[in-house]
Amino acid sequence: MDVLVIGGAGYIGSHCVRQLVAAGHRPVVMDNLVFGHRSAVSPEIPFYEADLGDPAAVGEILRKESIELVMHFAAFAYVGESVTEPRKYYENNFVATLRLLEAMLDNGVKKFVFSSTCATYGEPERLPIVESLPQAPINPYGQTKLDVENCLKAFAHAYGLSFAAFRYFNAAGAAEDGSIGEDHSPETHLIPLVIDAATGRREPIKIFGTDYDTPDGTCLRDYVHVDDLSRAHIAAFEKLEAPGVGLFYNLGTGRPNSVREIIKAVEAVTGLKVPVVEDVRRAGDPPALYADSSKAQKELGWEIKFTEVKDIIATAWRWHEANPNGFGD
Ligand code: UDP
């Protein structure tokens, strides 16, 4: 299939592009390079530097490349920033996505794969989280993702759009060959920050909150390998053949790890001591988030290859060790 990957130079998008090639598809990448890295995409892949909120540019790419399906990874994803600068989040994550969907419909492209998030659940009333739990985001980031989910449902009903929306838990790790990996600026994610604290590239890791009602007092999260995430997206393609299909899937391993467990795992993988500072809670952090992703496993045949967080961290470490400055751009 000819697939347009928007945000294909970003962290999850660039891993997905490689998995698409491995699965025999033809990815075309569109990225505005605000957060993406040109060198995360192999030079053989068609690449367009354009903005998803620009319907003329998107329409031209859809027609020129005979695109059948669009995958959309291009979002702002800093929870704290979404609270202080919600305009930016509504503009990019919602309004620009709406423009993109309009451009698709105007050009007869009706298959869509969307990156949603477990942040749409807010503070879940039960764990592990199943897709049918109420969604009540506690920050504008999660809200904009939920707004798009609702828009997709209406568009499926009214216009025959077929979509799969994936609610990610904590994407982590890097390509197994160490060639691409996580490089955010600023970096806020736990695993890359702990690795940098271990190597001394950054200050000691701050543990945000040690008084949560969890076994060791620190937050529990569900870390899932970026290549496992990518494979689930591709497994959904065949379900989107019929018109008006709307699918929602959680993607996580279902195994919670605390912040302290992540620090220990990084020490075990790297052989380095991680300097730690205990700090206050970060605003907006629920104590525990982990997935029941049996729906994706059953319906898509999704297999989780990386079930152990140490193995996920080992791939991240390989990338960080070889590329201490990320993509260097
Ligand atoms: N965290 C931490 N110190 C850091 C960064 C993150 O203690 O410097 C904690 C954070 O409070 C959360 C977990 O690590 O409980 C995962 O945070 P991350 O930002 O990686 O992902 P999120 O769960 O916010 O999507």
Residues whose N, C-alpha, C, O or C-beta is under 5 A from the ligand:
A	BS01	UDP	T188 H189 L190 L193 K206 I207 F208 C219 R221 V259 R282 D285
